[in-house]
């Protein structure tokens, strides 16, 4: 699938994809809240980074600079979280 075709798909299903991204974020943070230190942190960081990428894509296509910046920031935070959960950073 080309980037143009992918963008068309995302535009066509924007509301659904945004809702999926938001529900993913709620789920991942709820998991951490409920489980605390027993949370599966690698799963949470990977899941949260995927939802940030999805929401960044949607907001970029909508040309919403604030949400693009916010969710792009969450991608970076997620990558750091993944690196820490994998014990690549100390």
Secondary structure, DSSP 4 states (H G I P E B T S, - for coil): --HHHHHHHHHHTHHHHHHHHHHHHHHHHHHHHHHGGGS-HHHHHHHHHHHHHHHHHHHHHTT-HHHHHHHHHHHHHHHHHHHHHTTS--
